[in-house]
Amino acid sequence: MASRGAVAKNGHVTTSTYKVVRQVFDAKVLVGAKHAHGLPDYAHTPNSKYIKENSDGSFREMRIYNGEGRVFLEIAYHCEERLTGNRHEPVLHYHTYDENLARSQGERLPDDMHEKYSKYLEAYGL
């Protein structure tokens, strides 16, 4: 698990503010506790996948973490005005993260990436 608490020397957070509610294949579906609303920037388990759902149980986003537990890819399905031209139309897209956790602008999910993560997306009808 992970959290957005204080960061330890190894780059991981030190307090847990999430609860695993179920799994979709090997990805854990997390719900934030306290004031945590987004997915964590770090995972204590290397090569993890975490999913955040909307309140109705639909897919919101999935973060994929590397061998060091740092997020490097986020796949999302929500409004991204830069991609659709409006704030009402959800679009399947992705963001990458660099070693400093700087997030790229959203880009439409390409076919090869959709295929690679298809089992998770298809579990939500995407």
Secondary structure by P-SEA (a helix, b strand, c coil): ccccccccccccccccccccccccccccccccccccccccccccccbbbbbbbcccccccbbbbbcccccccbbbbbccccccccccccccccbbbbcccccccccccccaaaaaaaaaaaaaacc
